């Protein structure tokens, strides 16, 4: 392995101990060197000093590893992350620095965590091109009480308006009679008339608004909010940073849409007073600072949590493209057919050794959507928003000796949007009334279909307040720009479905292994590089999940930590609590 610092070959301290590693943990790491700190001596010190003089320590220095087969690993020296300057035993200066992989999970995550969707939009990223609109209605939880209160208020104010109009007529008559008398009498009559007219106009405006509110309660208008798919939000963000998103997981969840929280626009003129207050809410086709996912990094993290996924960032060796790969944690990237023969004996003891993955066992698992105190509909379906399981023994000899512990909590960072499944009591009464009106008009030769205005409300999103506080996740279907959730959306995006599709693989009955750390084994360069695209490989005749591979390319020696299939959890079952 050659070490090339800023285009010049060097020999860092202890370079013979530097090898390669693939780590399938979290985050998953492609082919990398097995150290994160390098001590630079001799010629490398001169190169670094020159860099400090010309550029400064704030900018890293390219550091490449050229492998025996000609492949290049692109790193850089990070001078701002804990660099120390020391002297060796001969009083020569040496720099001890962190090195980091270019185009890696760490670098990408740092960029994504600091990139808001507002920033993307302000820099020309068009979220409108991928956004859809979803219809919604406001169904308050106290319709009856508010309806009665508004009706009484409306009656009282209508009666007051009637009286005010009579008083206005009287004032006009008094004004006409006051045209000829003294100026003082005339001025007083004008003042009383103007005041009475202003009072009457104010009453009319108040009554109009009350009537609008009563209509909104009885038959809320269908309005529209923007929504964007999780896949497109992440894809556009990755593209802005120069990466290509690849994800069979997100492709399969292309109907999962994010509904950002509503915002308020300013009322611009006095004529807006006559509008219903509910006309002043809107949302953007991307999340803002008010949402639960404000940045690209938070959007990706929501996918990793909800869908039990891992992210892999790398540069494709063939195309040179920078790739962000997001898949369920057990996704097999490629088929690796070459078997690996390992010597499983631990040197010195000559005994086969392994551990059971008991640390991955949990007693209770809880998958849960957020609830929204401003939207009562997010509390309606406990069995859809929450999913709870317990790991229980099938047969027990001594109950007090059973040891199952651990808590696996999956907090989905969204509230689940509620679909309007049927008409409520107010709408059913109005449907009867509109049906009667339709029949009369159509019998007289007209054309009326007011009932359809009622039926069109089924299937839309229902919220209890215009302004909700938790970003929603919706399952929207259709091909047009306006989409709704299907009648069976709970079976497609409910907490139980999310658990079944993505988290059931973590139940220890489906996830019991022996964890083995192999002694030195011989593999070729091609075998090692094939492993970076597969987190499974056949080892000693069994298909094993790889955890970590350390490799010395100049010796063709590797140490592989892996999970071998086992059945030690055969006496455990998953009990569905809800």
DAVEN-V48014 format. One record per pair of residues at least 6 apart in sequence whose ideal C-beta (glycine too) atoms are under 7 Angstrom apart, sorted by sequence separation. I is the first residue (numbers start at 1). GAP is how many residues later the second one is. If there is no record, write none. Layout:
((I | GAP) (I | GAP))
//
This chain:
((3 | 6) (23 | 6) (66 | 6) (87 | 6) (88 | 6) (100 | 6) (121 | 6) (140 | 6) (238 | 6) (287 | 6) (293 | 6) (303 | 6) (304 | 6) (345 | 6) (372 | 6) (396 | 6) (442 | 6) (477 | 6) (478 | 6) (491 | 6) (504 | 6) (505 | 6) (531 | 6) (2 | 7) (3 | 7) (22 | 7) (100 | 7) (178 | 7) (179 | 7) (238 | 7) (287 | 7) (304 | 7) (315 | 7) (316 | 7) (345 | 7) (346 | 7) (371 | 7) (378 | 7) (441 | 7) (476 | 7) (536 | 7) (537 | 7) (551 | 7) (3 | 8) (22 | 8) (40 | 8) (64 | 8) (65 | 8) (85 | 8) (86 | 8) (178 | 8) (344 | 8) (371 | 8) (423 | 8) (476 | 8) (536 | 8) (550 | 8) (3 | 9) (22 | 9) (64 | 9) (293 | 9) (314 | 9) (393 | 9) (476 | 9) (477 | 9) (536 | 9) (537 | 9) (549 | 9) (550 | 9) (51 | 10) (64 | 10) (65 | 10) (85 | 10) (86 | 10) (235 | 10) (438 | 10) (475 | 10) (535 | 10) (536 | 10) (20 | 11) (21 | 11) (64 | 11) (178 | 11) (234 | 11) (300 | 11) (313 | 11) (437 | 11) (438 | 11) (474 | 11) (535 | 11) (549 | 11) (3 | 12) (20 | 12) (63 | 12) (83 | 12) (84 | 12) (438 | 12) (20 | 13) (21 | 13) (48 | 13) (63 | 13) (83 | 13) (267 | 13) (311 | 13) (312 | 13) (391 | 13) (437 | 13) (438 | 13) (461 | 13) (548 | 13) (20 | 14) (62 | 14) (63 | 14) (83 | 14) (175 | 14) (311 | 14) (371 | 14) (475 | 14) (546 | 14) (547 | 14) (18 | 15) (19 | 15) (61 | 15) (174 | 15) (175 | 15) (265 | 15) (311 | 15) (531 | 15) (547 | 15) (18 | 16) (60 | 16) (61 | 16) (82 | 16) (234 | 16) (264 | 16) (369 | 16) (434 | 16) (435 | 16) (546 | 16) (547 | 16) (1 | 17) (18 | 17) (60 | 17) (81 | 17) (264 | 17) (265 | 17) (309 | 17) (310 | 17) (368 | 17) (434 | 17) (475 | 17) (545 | 17) (60 | 18) (79 | 18) (175 | 18) (309 | 18) (368 | 18) (475 | 18) (531 | 18) (544 | 18) (545 | 18) (60 | 19) (78 | 19) (231 | 19) (262 | 19) (263 | 19) (309 | 19) (310 | 19) (544 | 19) (77 | 20) (78 | 20) (230 | 20) (262 | 20) (263 | 20) (308 | 20) (309 | 20) (367 | 20) (431 | 20) (434 | 20) (473 | 20) (544 | 20) (78 | 21) (171 | 21) (172 | 21) (262 | 21) (263 | 21) (307 | 21) (308 | 21) (528 | 21) (57 | 22) (58 | 22) (77 | 22) (78 | 22) (171 | 22) (231 | 22) (261 | 22) (366 | 22) (542 | 22) (57 | 23) (230 | 23) (231 | 23) (260 | 23) (303 | 23) (431 | 23) (528 | 23) (539 | 23) (542 | 23) (75 | 24) (76 | 24) (260 | 24) (365 | 24) (430 | 24) (460 | 24) (75 | 25) (171 | 25) (229 | 25) (233 | 25) (263 | 25) (459 | 25) (12 | 26) (13 | 26) (75 | 26) (76 | 26) (230 | 26) (260 | 26) (364 | 26) (12 | 27) (75 | 27) (229 | 27) (260 | 27) (363 | 27) (427 | 27) (12 | 28) (13 | 28) (74 | 28) (168 | 28) (229 | 28) (230 | 28) (260 | 28) (363 | 28) (525 | 28) (12 | 29) (74 | 29) (167 | 29) (168 | 29) (228 | 29) (258 | 29) (261 | 29) (362 | 29) (227 | 30) (228 | 30) (261 | 30) (361 | 30) (427 | 30) (528 | 30) (227 | 31) (260 | 31) (385 | 31) (423 | 31) (12 | 32) (33 | 32) (168 | 32) (227 | 32) (384 | 32) (524 | 32) (10 | 33) (523 | 33) (10 | 34) (225 | 34) (522 | 34) (164 | 35) (165 | 35) (423 | 35) (522 | 35) (523 | 35) (63 | 36) (164 | 36) (422 | 36) (378 | 37) (420 | 37) (520 | 37) (521 | 37) (378 | 38) (380 | 38) (420 | 38) (5 | 39) (8 | 39) (164 | 39) (420 | 39) (520 | 39) (521 | 39) (33 | 40) (375 | 40) (378 | 40) (419 | 40) (420 | 40) (6 | 41) (363 | 41) (377 | 41) (518 | 41) (5 | 42) (31 | 42) (161 | 42) (363 | 42) (370 | 42) (419 | 42) (420 | 42) (518 | 42) (160 | 43) (161 | 43) (361 | 43) (363 | 43) (364 | 43) (365 | 43) (366 | 43) (367 | 43) (368 | 43) (369 | 43) (370 | 43) (372 | 43) (418 | 43) (362 | 44) (363 | 44) (366 | 44) (368 | 44) (370 | 44) (371 | 44) (417 | 44) (418 | 44) (517 | 44) (6 | 45) (361 | 45) (362 | 45) (369 | 45) (370 | 45) (157 | 46) (161 | 46) (362 | 46) (369 | 46) (516 | 46) (41 | 47) (48 | 47) (369 | 47) (45 | 48) (515 | 48) (516 | 48) (45 | 49) (157 | 49) (158 | 49) (45 | 50) (157 | 50) (513 | 50) (514 | 50) (41 | 51) (513 | 51) (513 | 52) (514 | 52) (41 | 53) (154 | 53) (157 | 53) (233 | 53) (250 | 53) (513 | 53) (40 | 54) (253 | 54) (512 | 54) (6 | 55) (39 | 55) (40 | 55) (415 | 55) (417 | 55) (512 | 55) (5 | 56) (6 | 56) (154 | 56) (417 | 56) (512 | 56) (39 | 57) (40 | 57) (153 | 57) (154 | 57) (226 | 57) (228 | 57) (414 | 57) (415 | 57) (416 | 57) (417 | 57) (512 | 57) (5 | 58) (225 | 58) (226 | 58) (228 | 58) (249 | 58) (414 | 58) (37 | 59) (38 | 59) (226 | 59) (237 | 59) (414 | 59) (4 | 60) (37 | 60) (150 | 60) (154 | 60) (216 | 60) (249 | 60) (509 | 60) (37 | 61) (38 | 61) (508 | 61) (3 | 62) (4 | 62) (36 | 62) (216 | 62) (234 | 62) (36 | 63) (150 | 63) (151 | 63) (213 | 63) (509 | 63) (1 | 64) (2 | 64) (150 | 64) (212 | 64) (508 | 64) (509 | 64) (1 | 65) (234 | 65) (509 | 65) (1 | 66) (208 | 66) (233 | 66) (234 | 66) (419 | 66) (1 | 67) (147 | 67) (150 | 67) (507 | 67) (205 | 68) (417 | 68) (32 | 69) (205 | 69) (230 | 69) (147 | 70) (419 | 70) (146 | 71) (147 | 71) (230 | 73) (143 | 74) (29 | 76) (250 | 76) (140 | 77) (244 | 77) (246 | 77) (249 | 77) (416 | 77) (27 | 78) (244 | 78) (247 | 78) (249 | 78) (243 | 79) (244 | 79) (245 | 79) (246 | 79) (247 | 79) (248 | 79) (249 | 79) (242 | 80) (243 | 80) (247 | 80) (13 | 81) (139 | 81) (243 | 81) (138 | 82) (137 | 83) (137 | 85) (377 | 85) (238 | 86) (377 | 86) (412 | 86) (135 | 87) (136 | 87) (377 | 87) (375 | 88) (376 | 88) (135 | 89) (136 | 89) (375 | 89) (134 | 90) (375 | 90) (133 | 91) (134 | 91) (374 | 91) (133 | 92) (133 | 93) (134 | 93) (374 | 93) (375 | 93) (410 | 93) (374 | 94) (131 | 95) (132 | 95) (374 | 95) (131 | 96) (372 | 96) (131 | 97) (372 | 97) (130 | 98) (372 | 98) (408 | 98) (130 | 99) (370 | 100) (127 | 101) (130 | 102) (305 | 105) (306 | 106) (384 | 106) (305 | 107) (305 | 108) (387 | 108) (127 | 109) (381 | 109) (386 | 109) (387 | 109) (384 | 110) (385 | 110) (125 | 111) (302 | 111) (384 | 111) (387 | 112) (125 | 115) (120 | 116) (391 | 116) (120 | 117) (391 | 117) (120 | 120) (293 | 120) (292 | 121) (115 | 122) (292 | 122) (112 | 125) (134 | 125) (369 | 126) (368 | 127) (367 | 128) (111 | 130) (367 | 131) (367 | 132) (108 | 135) (367 | 136) (365 | 138) (138 | 140) (361 | 147) (360 | 148) (360 | 151) (131 | 154) (357 | 155) (357 | 156) (128 | 157) (127 | 158) (259 | 158) (356 | 158) (357 | 158) (127 | 159) (354 | 160) (355 | 160) (354 | 161) (354 | 162) (121 | 165) (117 | 169) (117 | 170) (118 | 170) (117 | 171) (118 | 171) (344 | 172) (347 | 172) (346 | 173) (328 | 174) (344 | 174) (345 | 174) (330 | 175) (343 | 175) (344 | 175) (342 | 176) (343 | 176) (395 | 176) (394 | 177) (116 | 178) (292 | 178) (293 | 178) (343 | 178) (393 | 178) (394 | 178) (116 | 179) (292 | 179) (342 | 179) (393 | 179) (394 | 179) (115 | 180) (291 | 180) (341 | 180) (114 | 181) (115 | 181) (340 | 181) (391 | 181) (392 | 181) (113 | 182) (112 | 183) (340 | 183) (391 | 183) (392 | 183) (112 | 184) (113 | 184) (287 | 184) (112 | 185) (281 | 185) (389 | 185) (390 | 185) (281 | 186) (389 | 186) (389 | 187) (390 | 187) (109 | 188) (112 | 188) (278 | 188) (389 | 188) (338 | 189) (388 | 189) (388 | 190) (387 | 191) (306 | 192) (386 | 192) (308 | 194) (336 | 194) (307 | 195) (308 | 195) (336 | 195) (383 | 195) (340 | 197) (342 | 197) (308 | 198) (336 | 198) (342 | 198) (334 | 199) (339 | 199) (340 | 199) (341 | 199) (333 | 200) (334 | 200) (339 | 200) (333 | 201) (336 | 201) (332 | 202) (333 | 202) (332 | 203) (262 | 204) (332 | 204) (108 | 205) (262 | 205) (105 | 206) (262 | 206) (357 | 206) (261 | 207) (105 | 208) (218 | 208) (261 | 208) (104 | 209) (103 | 210) (261 | 210) (103 | 211) (219 | 211) (260 | 211) (103 | 212) (218 | 212) (259 | 212) (356 | 212) (258 | 213) (259 | 213) (258 | 215) (259 | 215) (108 | 216) (256 | 217) (257 | 217) (342 | 218) (103 | 219) (256 | 219) (257 | 219) (255 | 220) (340 | 220) (255 | 221) (255 | 222) (222 | 234) (141 | 235) (222 | 235) (256 | 237) (222 | 238) (227 | 247) (227 | 249) (28 | 282) (30 | 282) (137 | 283) (143 | 283) (26 | 284) (27 | 284) (28 | 284) (30 | 284) (139 | 285) (137 | 320) (137 | 323) (139 | 323) (141 | 323) (136 | 324) (140 | 324) (135 | 325) (136 | 325) (137 | 325) (138 | 325) (139 | 325) (135 | 326) (136 | 326) (138 | 326) (134 | 327) (136 | 327) (138 | 327) (138 | 328) (134 | 340) (134 | 342) (132 | 344) (135 | 347) (133 | 348) (132 | 349) (133 | 349) (134 | 349) (135 | 349) (132 | 350) (134 | 350) (132 | 351) (69 | 456) (68 | 457) (68 | 485) (67 | 486) (68 | 486) (31 | 498) (31 | 501) (30 | 502) (22 | 509) (22 | 510) (24 | 511) (34 | 516) (24 | 522) (25 | 522) (24 | 523) (24 | 524) (23 | 525) (21 | 527) (22 | 527) (21 | 528) (21 | 529) (21 | 530) (19 | 531) (20 | 531) (19 | 532) (19 | 533) (20 | 533) (1 | 552) (1 | 553))
//
